[in-house]
């Protein structure tokens, strides 16, 4: 069947019919100029919808064969099929020859069918004029599932990296953008476009960064494929595809696209960005050295001028004071000494006696009136339930024991960090390897318009911007270490102010906070190696710990003897992280999960409130006595007697805290936010801010003052956090959506042409956390010259 090939003409439409005994062969000849890339496109059409006897088209070139059938069948989700009568394919272009003159090329197109009857067809072969894309020049075109497009791009001499930007006015149909090497055949259909090169799905926007070093020939194909369904891009799937609807559906699958290839940043920008990142945070080191030097000069001047007593303004502090002046290091420092045989002297001078009517529970005043049983003052159940508590009441334990207790926080968090970080690093390296090997850029949710690769890393800028957490965390450790060393020296010198004045110094929690800040930088960098749904908890785990440690530190300040142990604290954090992971997996639409999590939230708030209200003086009874006691207090104080609560300040804080937490629980139950991990983090932050505000208000209400350094840190914290949160809410990607929908949020870089909004959030949040830590470290420096039995507990 068939005879000699019929000569064909480019740009002419050929119509005919084929059957089992008759086929058609066309020969299209052309000449190629030296160094020129010629591309040919073949358009075919058949009115037949008979899937049993399709029309077969075979195109033979000098170095390859391309074939397809009409109707062309595509398979979708759940084995749905979509058939197309019109097909248009670009043939793999011939390689440029090194000959000096033009070279002759020929293409054969065979049309055949196994049908026992005639099937009509149309054939059109054209030469493409705009096959090669130009730098910084937008090009518009149209594509559909059966009519994919691809174009050639060659790197200019002075460009090492480019960004392929693709935009469309329409969200759907869903499409795929692929970058493939100059190899035939070109994979340009839905079922094979993922076989080669780098690819990503697209709705309205896509961006792929391509480096010259990845292509030996310094050129590549940009392939555009339209998918038969929108499921991969988050769209709906038709319930059924009958014949007429199939044709209507197919007519809607045409998409107008615009592609622009622009040069990416040069290597010098990488160097500038690194210098900027490190110098910005090293300036904090310089500022800390300056502050430490000024503080050293002031201390030296005060020492040379003579240190004044805080009680009467003159002379050196003597031991005529109920707090033991010569407390040995291992004794109960800060505790009021009731026995004259313990090394301290009884208060005898009238000027040292507290003023009449003062709001104090000093045991010396009580002892002047009547004799007391020593067991009463030593019984912590009696002391902690007094209406007016002072710091000396809650700093009675052995200093060495308490200090070791808080150092466990430091050693435990180091252990947690090592065991947590090692598998995380291994996992994200695997993720990055999979992305590089498969070319599937839908695995990771980058801001592709500002993702600068370096080595094997796809978005080095998102990793570099986390250096601030590590540098400032280490600086905070150095600041705490300096204070710790000075405190130890003062203790060795038996300095009265260190032994009996101010807030008891325990640095274990501060060390743990510094490690947590550094690990937040490490794990955030790991998350940004390949941000996605599966590893988001890497970025938030140590955020929970930071918020929890800050609250524990704030509570420890005035309650050094009754703070939570490291084991129970970290166990609580583990429960929270587990709940966050469950929320990411199950919390999207499952109502039962939100009901259970809200109940846990409310019950935990009540349990913690009871613990705080009674200073830890309750026992977990056989039938949850904690809640029975809370209910009894509410009944007797608020309903039966309508009396004033015994601990008014604590009651105000706990009522406000419970209202906030119950509101957050109701909000979660009603709206069920998709980002459960951030929702949990928001709960932690709200509680921390509420407690910090309460602490500062109570501090000022107690006639305490804020020194310049903590005041500066509070203002800096507020300003930097406000700026940081502004950039945090500039959403640039979202793993809650499909990769294509996430790319709609992508935006260009805003800082040095290298960093995007989220990178600026990293910079500012690191500084804000550092200032927040300094607030906790310096907030009570004004109390260093105040006796502990004069410092109220709240």
Secondary structure, DSSP 4 states (H G I P E B T S, - for coil): ---SPEE--TT-EEEEEEBTTB-EEEEEEEEE-TT----EEEEEE-----SSSPEEEEEE-SS-EEEEEESEEEE-GGG-EEEESEEEEEPPPPPPP--SS-EEEEEEEEEEE--SS-EEEEEEEEE-SS-B--BT--EEEEEBTTB-EEEEEE--TT-SEEEEEEE-S---S-EEEEEE-S-SSP--STTTGGGSSEEEEESSEEEEEEEGGG-TTSEEEEEEEE-S-SGGGT----S---HHHHHHHHHTT-EEEEEEEEE---HHHHHHHHHHHHHHHHHHHHHHHHHHHHHHHHHHHHHHH-PPPTTTSSS---S-SSB-TT--TTS-TTPBP--GGGS------GGGSPPTT-S---HHHHHHHS---HHHHH-HHHHTT-SS-BGGGG--S-HHHHHHHHHHHHHHHHHHHHHHHHHHHHHHHHHHHHHHHH-BTTSS---GGG---BTTBS-HHHHHTTHHHHHHHHHHHHHHHHHHHHHHHHHHTT-HHHHHBSS----HHHHHHHHHHHHHHHHHHHHHHS--TTSHHHHHHHHHHHHHHHHHHHHHHH-TTSPPPHHHHHHHHHHHHHHHHHHHHHTTT-HHHHHHHHHHHHHHHHHHHHHHHTTT-----TT-HHHHHHHHHIIIIIIIS-PPPSSHHHHHHHHHHHHHHHHHHHHHHHH--S-HHHHHHHHHHHHHHHHHHHHHHHHHHTT----HHHHHHHHHHHHHHHHHHHHHTS----TTS-HHHHHTT-----BTTTB-HHHHHHHHHHHHHHHHHHHHHHTTGGGGGSBGGGSB--
